[in-house]
Amino acid sequence: MITIEPHKPVLIAGPTASGKSALALHIAQTQGGIVVNADALQVFDGWRILTARPSDEDLASAEHALYGHIAFNSDYSVGHWLRDVTPFLDGEKRPIIVGGTGLNFNALTKGLAEIPATPDELRAHANTLPLDDLLAQLDDETTARIDTQNRMRVQRAWEVLQNTGRSLADWQDKTPPPLLPLDQVTAITLDAPKEWLNDRIERRFDLMLSQGALDEARAMLPNWKPDRLSSKAIGAPELIAHLRGELTLEEAREAAIIASRQYAKRQRTWFRARHKDWHHLPIATADISATLRFVDHSAD
């Protein structure tokens, strides 16, 4: 049983399609609070369906923040997100911070080093290098801390080393105090069995297609650039490839589902390794709401 106190911030993490947003909305509707996005891709406009941003109905039923507020062609880092989320940590409404981006939660609860921004020319060069070349130049300590299959994370570590002359691990080891220490929040990680989640991922992508994901991709096609962070939305490269005649729709669908399952696997690995001090909530075998104990406002 996990106790949810009315004025204590709540953090909800978990793999894609695991029901994080539904749980956050349930807590907000039951006990109050503002749902704050911690997902690295849901901050962008232009890909509302493919990034599973809240529906109009959800937005009407509880206050939400940091969804779709960044232009699709902009850069956005963990540091940007920390600055954006800070006003909600001491606001009038208790924040319910939800997302699948482990780095955001890590920075929030453990702190984030203020690493200088990467120059555009260095990033452009990094974009041309194969993943193996980037990895080969990283130190062992940094390599042990990052997802070596995630190009975005590997390239970021490479850029930091090249730009500052210091490894990402060294910067992390000199991190300032966190904005929201773990002992001041109720931190929940949703644990999803592989097969259960794989089925959810497939059904959710089919739902996205029925809701107009292809039309969304068609609207983004004239401005498509694959190296943009917003272009990392799962399903976006595949649907763009279909619109360009490179894949059939069924091939694009299958590729997007596979990519989503692979991403979920990386997320599960991350959370198992780094969320050992969080409450872990199994989500396939029981009613989630039955495992939560809400403390009434009147008990304050």
Disulfide bonds with the S-S distance in Angstrom:
none
